[in-house]
Amino acid sequence: MLTQAVMACVALGANLGNATAAVTQAASALATLPGTQLLRVSSLYRSAPFEAQGPDFINAVALLQTHLEPLALLDALQALEQASGRERPYHHAPRTLDLDVIFHGDTVLNTPRLTLPHPRWSERAFVLVPLAEVAPERVSPALLEAVKDQPIERLTGVRP
């Protein structure tokens, strides 16, 4: 565990089963991770699969204050995915739950298991739009303009 807590950003998504419930439950579960405090969770958004097939995704972004090292956070997130029944039959397969570390403080990392910051975070509306809601300082108008053609819809009346 890190002695100094860092701000981490996690993207949440699901497009199989009750995706809304899966994302909502995962957001709550983030608060139970050791040495971690859930600071903010965006609204829920619906988006079409990006470079993939299948039903629309339900997405959100969460900000955490965590003492977990980057790979320990990844392990904890993958345990939540496994508990939700996540399978990885092929790249970009539909999923019951997908949790991605987008940022971990100022960590820059490139390993076979984890790259930080996430290498494609700035290219995906399903990350940028909810991130702009909870951490607007991280998302410039130019980044949002670059993804304006990717369909995304904020869900009203439903909060994680």
Summary of the structure (lengths in Angstrom):
residues: 160
radius of gyration: 14.6
end to end distance: 27.2
largest distance: 42.0
contacts: 504
relative contact order: 0.25
helix: 30%
strand: 26%
